[in-house]
Amino acid sequence: MITLRFTEAAEEDIAFSVSPLLEAVHSWHVLTDPGHHALHVPWVRRCRRIREHGFVVADYIPAFFESRASGHDADFADQLAAVRALPPALLAAELAQTLIDTTRHTGHDLVADPATRDAVLTEYRQSDPGRAARLDGILTDPLPVLNDALAVLEDYWSAAFADEWERIEPSLYESIARAGARIAHQSLFPMLRTLAPQIRIDPGRRTLRLDRPHDHDITVTRERPVTFTASHYVWPHVRVTCDNPWPLRITYPALPLAPARPTSQEDILTALRALAAAPRLQIVTRLAAQSRSTQELATLLGLSASVTSRHLHQLTQAGLTTTRREGYYVLYTLNPARLDQIATALTSLTPRPAD
């Protein structure tokens, strides 16, 4: 479990960014396993050759691809140059992560500890000689593998992804603007709850938690801020970088994640009818703070569980809430993208002043 703890001045300890290099890398990851990324199938069909080099990003995306990811003035070429300037030991450690069982070892162990390196190589020579040879080469000299990967990325960018980046970059910045507006009007934690179902928020304890196979408990401060990087192609994942020496980062799926639902008059009416009842509006207000179960909401609103369930069903049918299971309970979560969509549709009805 990764736990991030926020101070009372949390809004001063976070930042947002987008990254052309990281976005290209996430799209490369999509191409390594198309079946797991149904949202991006049209893109997968356009790009085939790069999948041949997919081991670099298939299971673990090296943190060095985040170089200059927080620099709003950094373009793709600037970020590649920053990767090439990193120390070889860091490159070797991150590339090694793409080939090993990271629940048992880390690339840094293999670089720093010869005994661990020899044990892991011996194990892989018996089970997977090709992987062992590739890992040994990386640990001896990571630059050939790095240069091959970056050459593939440069070709990929020129042939396909530069145009794709031009298409999606405005929507990523729009996502950041929405997040900033939500923080300004509702504070940090309502914004955090919009990021993804994998993220668990406890506003009372001021914590953000993500289920991961390794444990970290980090207090976010001005000295160690966290950057939220908006991404289209990271979906359906949330990626966390929290190991030294890399800056603390959460790369999250930017909303909306899927093609927008049609905003016909009937569609708008469905959502407005769902909101136009005091109990359902109270439910929406409660869910704006955190996810809750039917039983929790029933207690808070003084309603029976069956009546609360009917109200939740209508909100979910209108796309205003989503559900996820945590153990025995089904938790309901407000869908801010749907609210934004309805707000945008209503705003579009406002007559524009004549020129």
Secondary structure by P-SEA (a helix, b strand, c coil): cbbbbbcccccccccccccaaaaaaaaaaaaacccccccaaaaaaacccccccccccccccccccccccccccccaaaaaaaaaaccaaaaaaaaaaaccccccccaaaaaccaaaaaaaaaaaaaccaaaaaaaaaaaacaaaaaaaaaaaaaaaaaaccaaaaaacaaaaaaaaaaaaaaaaccccaaaaaacccccccccccbbbbbbccbbbbbbbcccbbbbbbbbcccccbbbbbccccccbbbbbbcccccccccccaaaaaaaaaaaccaaaaaaaaaaaaccccaaaaaaaacccaaaaaaaaaaaaaaccbbbbbcccbbbbbbcaaaaaaaaaaaaaacccccc
